[in-house]
Amino acid sequence: QLQVEDDDKIGLYSYKVQSTITSRLANTMIQAKMVNNAKRPQQIVFDVQVPKGAFIDNFTMDINGITFTSRIREKSEARKMYSQAKAKGKAAGIVRSNALDMENFKTEVNVPPGMRIQFELHYHEMIRRKLSSYEHIISVRPGRLAKHMEVDVRIIEPQGIRYVHVPNSLGDHFDGITTISKGEKKAHVSFKPTMAQQRKCPTCSSTAVDGNFVVQYDVNRESTGGELEIFNGYFIHFFAPENLDPLPKNILFVIDVSGSMWGLKMKQTIEAMKAILSELRAADQFSLIDFNHNVRCWRDNLVSATPAQVEDAKKYIQTIHPNGGTNINEALLRATFILNEAQSLGMLDPNSVSMIVLVSDGDPTVGELKLTTIQKNVKQSIKDEFSLFCLGIGFDVDYDFLQRIATDNRGMAQRIFGNQETSAQMKNFYNQVSTPLLKKIQFNYPQESVSDVTQSSFHNYFGGSEIVVAGKVDTENLQHLESIVTATAANAELVMETLRDVEELDGFMKKDKYADPDFTRKLWAYLTVNQMLAERNTAPTAALKRNITKSILQMSLDHHIVTPFTAMLIENPEKDEIMLADQPKDPRRGCCQGRCLRLTPNAPNNNKGIPSWANVTAVPVSFMPEQRSPPVSSLSINRVDNDPHFIIHLPKSQRNICFNINSEPGKILNLFSDPGTGVAVNGQLVGAKKMENKKLNTYFGKIGFYFKNKGLKVEITTETITLKDGSYGITLTWSDTGHIIRKQLLISVKKENNVTITVGEEMSFMVLLHRVWKNHPVNVDFLGIYIPPENQFSPAAHGLIGQFASEPEVYIHHQRPGQAPEKPQATMEVKGNKLTVTKGLQKDYRTDRVLGTDVQCWFVHNSGKGFIDGHYKDYLVPNLYSFLKKP
């Protein structure tokens, strides 16, 4: 995605993606060439999505003939070198994204008039086999029309290619443009839309190229299902036997039904579970456990997956209502107890495979809270007898912990993002692990021939997947290796593997100019680093963890790849301008998450276009709705009213008028609606975890902005900030700092603090994030919104806040003692109404989000009745981007 401040003045004259797959190893290059045709400097952003699990190994930038090149260094050394360079200039913002299967690599450069710039990023990844197909996904989001556009994919597979398929993932707009040529062992896919074909419509200036370009293929397979390739001193062993019947499985679904699963997460989980239960086979046995602070079993033992039992389980799931805390430890131990008991009573088929599937969105809040203890308890209870698979739902889940306990117990974890596609993601994950074909595979390699062996998978082998093993090989002992390589499975005969003729492979690779002659070494390094990262996660001692870290660091430096322990320095020939590409740690967990890169140049003019008001301390007290902050730590004993609490500042009379809105979770209130400027702002309520004093407190959990004239929507939740422009979308998390510019709309994120949205010089908004103690029995995270009075709205502006853009006449008199000495009462006349109001203090949280700043305020009772037009229910709207209907 290429973003600039002045869309019309930047020319994208070339956007190329070249990808070569050599025996399942994909090397991908993304290159963009641009020129600044404007009369003033432009901020150009190079933002590409890289598949999760890929290793970036090179990035170069050419600015008017000066080339910036990259090198890999140990992280602390790289940061030190960068800090020294940074002292000479300012660092640009850092932005990163958590997409479903992608992570962002992003940099921005201030480009003078007439200057040309070229970005080029290289990364490599192993293409994994899922559901009987290899799938290579390339993010193609140029952001604008390109004079020359090209996606070029070449596949070189010594095993021979069965088929190549390119689904229409970019949309029907590009039907028939992709060309595929396939030979016996090579294939070429080309996508070259002309400028006219790129246009969304014949007269549009925007591009329709915005999405993932997908190539699917499979290779020819020997009847044994194994393929050994040896080249340049390394061997790669691909193992994917076919025509095997799935083994019966004993499966326990463990489902989190705590209060945090309320709403869409639970609805989608139920929908997915009903579909998954329908796919159980007659030979399978299963049961369900649902848990919050308590643990409940649908059946206390495993039952056969008969149609009647499956239907009964679906009915049980349908009755689940989320509430309460999260007792992960007891839920998993209950599940392991059921499987262990069934095993000891002889109720399990010896050839069956047993597994637990955990679905959760949070950390433990009840029972055993120490994650290392839970990990130890589960490991001791499972005893390496069956597998644990974990589905982590949402952005807040401790995915690192789920990965550890899954890897520790012969399984794997996957993060499921809590959105409209949750159900499909869950079903897709289940499909990958639901057809076990072999148990506990052991590869037997002669020690005389091979060393440093590393494996890509867990113990069970599932249909449609593939296990890849790599290692170093002693070429003098090849005949010995060929005669002995076998794979042992607990329920299968010895499987003899075939050896790809070394001379034939050598000749084939040298003949093809596109083949990567280093593919075996790179695949081995890729698998080894990933395996060591997994081992580091489950290391039982600090000493072992340190040793593994040292090995990963050395591998990263030897093979020029960015890992959690290295960083990439990008510098010009004089080495006086330096940028840092880094894998940030997750601030909530203190451990590395994914392979998301941030690229931080020491570029000038970093704050260009960011308004001064976005500095929190510079914001004047203005009319603004805000909830009073719940306690933010376990030590706080203050009790406060947590309902949406509005503070309306009246500049002319220099008064603050406050009112509460009492509504229900899920309801959406219109805060601002201006058909004149085409802007709507709405807030969706979320409830506390439980009622207090027979009342459920509510907060704003989600705020939506709709800028109709620009076609832009912004959704801010307590987890993410998302910009949508038609089919284009970018999502940031609250752990990011940086900004996005799109159609002269600026979104600036201050990490774990606030988001400001600025539209030219006309208007701006600020949303504050309030984090509460995660284990608090009642309170939840929420948002506050502040709107400065300087915003230029039309006379048609309305809404709970918008109606006060034109300040009403307010007359307050007859002040008298109230029920409490510190809260006097008075009579307020406004809009022809006489109201009894109470004086008190409310909080402004912009400069101090924990304690807030006291603001003197006259409080209007009964949900603002008499002060706001009509009744508060008149401001309920159907969705986050609705305009308020006129009464």
N, C-alpha and C positions, 0 to 999 in steps of 0.2 A: 504494500500500500504506500503510495507516494503522496504526501500531503504538503501543501504549501499555503502561504497566506493569500497570495494573489493567483487564483486558479488560471486566469486567462493569460498570464505572462510567462508561464513556465512551459517550455517545450519538452515533451518526452519523445526523443527521436529514436530510441531503441529500448525494448524490453525483451530480454532473452532468458529462457530457462533451458539448460541443457543437462540431461540426466543420462548416465550410462550405468546399466545394471550388469555386472559381471558375476555370474554364478551367485545370485542373491545379494551381492553387495552393490548398493546404489551410491554413486557419487553424483551429487547434484550441484550445479552452479546457477545462481540467479544474478543477472546483470542488468542494471538500468543506467542509461545514458540520458542526461538532461542538460538543458541550457536555460539560463535566466535571461529572458528577453525584456524584462522590466527595466525601468530607469532607476530603480532603487534596489538595494539588497533584498534578497528573499530568503526566508527560512525554509529549507528543503528537508523533508523527512524521508528517510529510507527505512521502511518498516516491512519486514517479511516474516512469514510464519514458517517455522521449522518444526518437523514432526517431533513429538515427544520421543526421547530415547536416541535421537540422532546426535552425532558429535560434530560440532563445528570445528573445522581445522584450518580455515583461512578466510581472511577478509581484507580486501584492498579497496582503496579509494583514490581516484585520480582527479585532482582539481587543477584545471588548466595546465596539464602536463606535469604537475608535481604528484608523484605517487606515494601514497601512504601504504606501508606494508605491515604485516602482523608477525608477531612471534609469541610463543607460549612461555610463561614463566610461573614459578611457584607463586601462589596467590599473594602472600605477604610481601614478597619481593616486588611483584608487579604493582601492588597498591602503593608501595613506597616510591617507586619510580614515577608513578602517575601523580602522587601527591606533590612531588617536587616540581613537576611540570605544571600542575594545576595552580600552584602558588603564583604563576605568572599570569593567569587569566581566570575566568569564571567557568565553572562546570555547568553543562546543560542539564536539563531535567532528565529523570530516569522514568521510563514507562515500560511496563511489561504486562502481558495479557495471559489469562488462563483460559484458553479455548479448550474444546473437548479433547482433541488429539494433537493440538499444536501449541507452540510457545513462540513468543515474539522476539525477534532480534531487531533492534531499532536504534537509529542514530539520526541526529538532525544537524545540519550544517548551514551556516549563514553564508549565502553565495552572492558576491558582488554582481552588478549589472554586466551582462554580456559574457559571463563566465560559464564554462562547461564543467560538468562533474560526472564522473562515472563511479558507481558502486558495484562491487562484485563480492558475493558471499559463496563460500564452498562448504558443504557438509556431507557427511556420509552416514549411512544407516544400513542395517541388515533388514532386508524385506522378509517379513515373517509370513508363514503360511497359516491362514485362518479359514476355516470352513471350505477346505479343498481348493484354495486359490491364493496366489500371491497378489497383494494389492499395494501398488506404489501410488502414494498420494502426494501431489505437489500443489501447494497453495499458489494461486495465480491471481493477484489483486494489484494490478498496476495503478488503480485509482484514477486514471485518465486515459484518453486516447493516445495510442503510440503509433508513430509513423511506421515503425517496423516492429512487429510483434511475432514471437516465435517460441513454441514449446517443442523441444526435440528430445525424444526418449529412445535410446538404443538398448536392446536387450541381447546379451551374449550368454547363452546357456549351453555348456558342453554336453549336458544330459540330453539336449534336444527339447524343443518347445512344442507342447501339445496344442496350445491355442493362445491367442492374444485378444483381449476384449477391452474396448474403451467405452464405458457407459457415458450417457449424455449428462454428466454431472454439472456442467456449466449452463445447462438449460437448452430448450428447443431452439433458441435463437441461433445456435451454432451447429444445428443438425447438418451433417454431410460435409463439414469443413475438415474434420480430422481424417488423415490418411494413415493406413496401416499396411506395411509390407512385411511378410513373414517368410523366412526360409526355414531350413531344417533346425539350425542351431542359433539363428540370429533373427532379430525383428527390429523394425524401425517404425516409430509412431511420430507423426508430425502434425502440428496444429499451428497454422499460419493465417490468422484472420486478417483481411485487409482493414484499412481504417474505416471504410464504409461498413464492413461486416461487424466491426467492434461497436459501432454506435447503437445505443439503446433503441433508437428509432431513426428514420432517414434524416430528420432535421435536428436530432439531439446532439449536444456537444459532450454528453457523458458516455462512459464506456459500459458495455454490458458484460465485459470480462471481469467477473468478481466471484471467485469461489475456488473449489478444488478441482484440479485436473487429475483424473484417476485412470490408471492403467492396471488391468487385471490379467494375469496369465498363470499357466501351470506348465510343468516340465514333464517329459516322458519318464515313466517309472519302470524299473525292473520289477519282476514278480516278487523279489525278496523285499522290496521296499527300501533298500539302502543304496547309497551312492557315495563312493570314496573318491575324493579328488586330491591329488598331491602335486604341489607346484612350488618352486622356489624355497624349498626347505620347510614347508608347512603342509598339514593335511586338513581337509574339511570333510566331515562325514555327515551327510544329510540322511535322515531316517524318517520315512513316512510310509509304512506298510499300508496297503489297502486291502479291500475284500475281506476284512475281518468283521465278525459280528460284534456289536457293542456288548460289553459285559453287563450283567445286572448291577444296579447300584442301590445302596442304602443311603438315603439322603435326608438330612435334617435341616430344615429351613429355620433360622433363628432371626426373628424380625424385631427391630427396635420400634416400640410404640410409645416412646416418651413424648412429653409435650412439644419438644422441638420438631417432631415429625408432623405436627398439625398442618392441615391445609393441603396444598398441591403435592408435597412430598408423599404424604400418606395415600392420597387418592391414586397417584401414579404407581406407588409400590403395590397397592391392592390390585390394580389393573394388571400390572406385570406378573404378580404372583398367580393370578387366576389363569393367565395364559401359560405360564410355566407349568403349573399343575396339570394342565390339559395335555402336556407333552410327555408326562411320565409314561413309561412302558409297563406292560402288565407284569413283567418279571421284577420290576423295581419295588422296593419298600421305602416308606417315607413317614415323616411326622412333622408337625409344626410346633415351634416354640415362639411365643411373643412375650416381650419383656419391657417393663419400665423400671420402677423401683422394686416391683415384684416380678416373678417369673411364672408364666402359665404354660401348660402343655395342652395342645389340642387332644393328643393321645399320649399316655405315659409310656408307650412302647411303639415300635415300628409296626406299620400295617401295610398290607399289600395295596398296590396302586390300582384297585378295582374302580370301575366307573362310579360306583356308589360312594366309596371312600373319598375319591377325588371331589365329587360333588359336595360331600359333607364338609370337606376342608375348605372349599371355596365359600360356602355359606358362613363358616366360622370366621374367615378372614374379613368378610363383608361387615361383620359386626364390630370390628375393632375401632375404638375411639381413642386417639392418642392423648395422653396426659401423664404428668408425674416425671420422675427422674430416670436415670440410666444405670442399670446394674449389669454391665457387660460380663463381669467375672462370673457371677452366679449363672447367667444364661448359658455361657459357653461350657461351664462345668456340668450343668444339667444335660446339655446335648451330648457331651462326651460320655457321661454316665450311661445314657440310654444306649449309645452305640457299643460301649464296652460290655454292658450287661447282656445285650443281644448276642455279642460275640461269645461270651463265656457260657451262655445257655445253648450254644450251637444253633442259633436261629438264622445265621448268615451263611449264604452260599460261599464255599471256599474260593470260588472264582469271581465273587462279586467285589465291587469297589465301594468303600464307605467314604462319605464326605459330609462336611458341614458347610452350609452357605450362610454367612452372617451378613445381614443388611442393617447398617446403622448410620446415623448422621452426626454422632457426637462422642464426646469423651465420657468416661464413667463419672457419675455424680453421686452414686449410692453404692454402699458395700465397699469392696476393695477399690481404692482410687489409684494406687501406685501402678503405673503401666508396666514396669519391669516385673512386678510381682504377678500381675495378671498373665504376662507372657510366660513366666516360669510355671505358673499353675496349669496353664493350658498345655504347655509342652509336656509336663509330667503326666497329665491325664490322657493325652492322645497317644503317647509312647510310640510315635512314628508308625502307628497302625492305620491311620486314615488321613485324609486331606482336609484342610480348612481353607475355604475361599471367602474373601471379604469384599463386600461392595460398600464403599464409603460414599454417602450421598451428600452433596453440597460442598461449599467452599470451606466451611468451618471445621469439617471433620479432621481428626488427627490421622491423616492418610499415612504418615510415616509409621505410626504405631500399627495400623492395619496391615501395612506391607510387611512389617517385622513378624507379626504373629502368623501371617499366611506363609511367608517364605520359610519360617521356622517349622512349619507343619505341612510340608509337601504340597503347598497350594500357591495361589497368587491373589493379588488384590487389584481392584480397579476402582478409580474414582468415578463416580456418577454425578454429573452436574445437575442440580435441582432445577430443572426447567421443563418446558413442554415435551422434551424428548426423553425424560427420565425412564419412562416405561420401555421404550424401544432400546435404550442403552442396556437396561437390566436384562431384557430378553436376549439381546445379542451376546452379552457376557455368558449367560446361562447356556446358550447354544454352543459356545466354544468348549465348555467343560462337561457337557451332559452326556457325551458318548465315549466313555472309557473303553479302550480296546486292549490295552496291556497293563499289567501291574508291575511296579518296581523294576524298571528296566535297568540292567547293569551292562555297560559296554566293557568288553574285555580286550584291551590292547596289549601287545607284548612289550614289556619294559625295555627290551633291547632295541626296539624300533622307534618308540615315541616318548615324548616328555611334555611337561607343561600342558596337560590336557584340561580343557574347560568345556562345560556343557551348558546349553541354552535353556533347559526346561526342567520341570519338576518330575517327580518319579512316575506318575501315571502318564500314559500316552493316550491322547484323545483323537477321535476321528476328525480328519480334515486339517489337523495341525501337523507340525513337524518338529523333530528334535534335531538340533545341530550340535555337533561336537567338533572341536578344533584343537590342534596341538602342533608341536614341532616334531619333525620326523628326521630320522637318520636314513638318508637315501641309500646307504650301503646295505641296509637290511630290508629293502623293499620286498623281496621275495618272501622273507620270513613274515613280514607284516601281512602280505596278501593271503597267506595260508592260514593265519590265526585269527584275524579280526572277526569277532562274533558279538552278538547282543543276546543277553539272557533276560527272559521275562518270567515272572513267577507262574504265569499260566500259559506259557507257549514253549514250543520246541526252540532249540538253538537256531538263530537266524544267521545264515552265512551272508556276508556282504560282498558286493562286487567292487572291484578296484578299477577305477578309470585308468586306462593305459597312460602311463606318465609321458612317454614320448609323443603319443597322439595329442595329449592335452597341451604339451609344450609347443608342438608345431602349430596347433590351432590358435593358441593365444598369441604367438608371435606373428601370425599372418594377419590378425585383425587389428587395425590401427586404433579402434575404439576400446578394445579390451583393456582392462586395468591389470598390468602384469603383477601388481602388488596385492591382488585381491585376497589371496590366502592369508598373508600376514595381517592385513587390515581387519579381516573377519575374525581372526584369532584374537587380535588386540581388542576389538569391539566386544567380543564375548567375554574375554578375560576381565576387562575393566568392569563390565556390568555384573559379572559374577562376584568380583571382589567388593563392589559397592553393596551387593546384597549380603555378603558375608560380614561386612563391617557393621551393617545394621543389626545383625543377630549375634555379634561377638559378645561372649559372656564376661570377658575381662577387659579392663582399660588397656592393659599391656598388649593384648592381642589386637585390639582396635587400633592402637598406635602403629603396630607393625603392618597391618593391612593398609592403613592410611599412607604409610611410607611407600608401600608397593604401588598403590594407585597413583601416587604422585610421580613415581619414577616412570611408570607406564605412560602417563599423560605427557611427560616431557619427551620420552623416547619416541612416541608416535604422534606428537604434535596435535593433541586434542584438548579441548577445554572440558574439564571435569570440575566437580565441586572443590578441588584443591589446587586448581590452576586458574590463571586468568590470561586473556589475550591482550597484549599491548599493540596498539596500532599507532605508527609514528611516521613522520616525514623523514627524508634523507638526513636532514640536519639534527633530527631527534629533539627539536625544540617545541614541537607540537605533538602531544601524546593523548591517545584515548585508551580507555580500559573497557574490555568486554569481560564480564564477570558473571558467575552463577551465584545470584544472591541467596542468602539463607532465609528461610521462612521466619519472620520475626516472632511469630506466635509460638513456634516450636523449638527454635534454636538449632535447627538441623536442615540439611539441604533438601530442597523439594524440587524434583523434576530437573529439566535441563534448560530452564528459561534464562536467556542471556539479556543483560542490560549493557548498552554501549554508551559510555559517558564521555563525550568529547569536551575538551577545555575550550569550547567555542565562545566567542563574544556575543553580546546582545541576547543573552539567555532569556531575559525577562521582557523582550520586545513583545508588545501586544498584550501583556498581562496588566490589567488596570491596577492602580494604586489601592483601590478599595478592596482588592482581593487580599491585601495584607490585613489579617484579622484585627490588629490593634487600631487600624485606621477607620473602622466602620462606625459611623455615628449610631446612636440609639435611634431606631426607626420603628415603623410599624412592622411587627413580626410575630408569627405564631411560634410558640415554643413550649415543649413539655418541660415540666420541672424534672430535674434529674433524679432518678432513683439512686439509692446508695450504690457506690461503685466499689466497695470492698466489704469483706466479711466483717470488718471491724465497725462499720458504720451502723448506728442504731437509730438514725433519724428516720422518721416516717413522713413521707410527703405524698401529696395528691399527684398521681401520675397521668391523669387524663390529658388529652391535647389541650394545651394551655396557651391561649392567644394573648399577646401583648400588642395593642395598637397604639403607636405613638402619634399624637396629633401635634405637628410642628408649630402651627399658629398659636394654639393655646398652651403649648409646652406641657401637655398632660399625657399620661399613659393610662389607657383604659384596658382592663383585662376581662376575659371571660373563658369559661371552660366549655368544651363540647363533650357531652356524654353520649357515646354511640357504641356500636358493636364491632368486634373484630371482623375484618374482611370488608367492611363498608368503605367506600371511597368518597372523600369530601372534596368539593371544588374549592380551592384556595384562591385561585385567580383565573379569570376568564375574560379575555379582551378580543372580541372579534375584529376590532379595528386594527390592531397590530398582529393579529393571528397567533396570539400566545395563550396557552392554557397550562395551568399548574394544578395538579391534584395530589392528594395524600391518601394512602391506604392505611387503615388502622390494623394494628396487630395487638393481641391481648397479652396480659401477664400470664404467667404459668398457672396461676390459680387465683381464686377469688379471695378478697380480704374484706371483712366487715360486710359480707353479703353483696359485694360489688366487685366486678372485674375491671381493673384499670386498663386503659388502652393508650397506645402511643402511635405515632407515625412510624411504620416499619418500611414503607416504600413511598417514594415521591416520583411522579412522572411529569416531565416537561414536554409540551408539544409546540414546536415552532412551525406552524402550518405553512407560512410563506416560503420557508426553506425546505420543507418536507423532512425535517429532522425531529427525532424523538430521543429523549434522554430519560433513562430509568435509573434511579438511585435507590439501592436497598442497603441494608446493614452489612451486606457481603460484597456487593459489586456496584460499579458504575458503568452503564452500557449506553453507547451512542448508536442509534439506528438511522440509516438513510436508505430506505427501500430495502433491497436485499443485503446491502452492506451493513456490517456491524462490527464494533470493536468493544471489548469488555476489559475493564481494569478492575483491580481489587483495591481494597483500602490499604493494602501493604505497599502500594505504589506511590511514587511522587513524580509529577510531571504534567504534561498537558497535551491535548489533542486540538487541532484546528481543522474545522470542516465548514466550508461555505461562510467564512467570516464569523463562525460561532466558536468560541474558545471555552474549553473545559479544562480547568486547572485542578489537580488533585494534590492535596497536602496530606501525606501519609498518616493514616489513623486519626485524622483531624477534621478536615473539611474539604468540600468541593465548591468551586466557584464557577458559575456559568455566565459568560459575558457575551452580549450581542452588540458588536460594534461599539458605538458610544451611547447607544440608546438605553440599554437596560442591563442589569446584572442581578444575580441571585446567589445566595450562599446557603449550602446545606451542611449542617454540623452532624458529626457522628458521635453518639454517646454509647460507649462500651460500659457494660455493667459486669460485676463479678460473675464469671461464667457459671459457677455452681450456686448462684443465689436461688433460693427456693421459689421466689415470686417474680422478680424483675427480669426484663429482657432488654437486649440492645435496641436503640431507637434513633430516630433522626429528628433534627430541628431545622426549620427553614427561616431565613432572614431575607427581607426584601427592602432595599433602601428606598427612601421617598423620592430620590432624584430620578428614578426611572421614568422614562417618557412613555406613558400609556395614553390611550385614547379615552374620550369621554364615555365610551361604551363599556369600560372596564367594570367588572363586578366580581362576585365571589366573596367568600368569608373575609378575605383580606382586600381583594381588589376593589370592593365598594368604597373603601376608605382612601383610594387614590385622590378623590375629591373630598377634602376634609369637611365633615358635618359640623354645624354649630353645636357646641356643648356648653351648657350652663350648669354649674354645680353650686348648690347653696344649702343653707340650713344644716350645717355640720353639727353633729351631736354624738354623745357617747354611744358606743356599741356594746354588744354583749361582753366583749373583752376590752380592757382599757387600751391595749395597743392597736385596736381595730375600730376606729370611729366610723360612724355611718354618715351619709349625706343624701340629699335628693339631687338627682341628675335629670335635667331636661334635655332631650335629644330627639330629633325627628318627630316632634309632637307628642312624645311620651314622657311621663314622669316615672322615674325608677328610683328605688332605694339601692344605694351602692355602698360598699364597704372598703375602707382604705387599708392597704397592707403592703407587704413587700413581695415582689416576684423576682425571678432570676433571669439574667442575661448571661448566656454561657459562651459567648464568642471569645472572650479573653481568658476565661478560667472555666474549662469544661467540667472540672471536678466540683468546685464549690460555687462557681457562678458569681456574678456581680449583682448586688441588690438593686432593684429598680422599684421606686415608689409607684403605686398603681391603685386606681379606683376599680374595684371588682364588681362586674355586673353578674347577677345571679341568673338561674334558670336558663343555662346555655345561651347567654347573651340576648335573651328575649327583650325586644324594645330597642336595643342598640344596633343589632344587625337587622337588615330588611327581612321580614317574614320569619319563618321558623327554621331552625338549623337543618331539618329534614329536607327543606327546599334545596339544600346544597349538595345532596347526595347525587352522584353521577354513576353511570354504568361501568366506565372503565378509566384507566389512568390517563388517557389522552382526550377525554371528552371536554367539550365546551359546555358551559352552563346554559340550560334552556331558559328562555325568558318566561316568567310566570304568566 
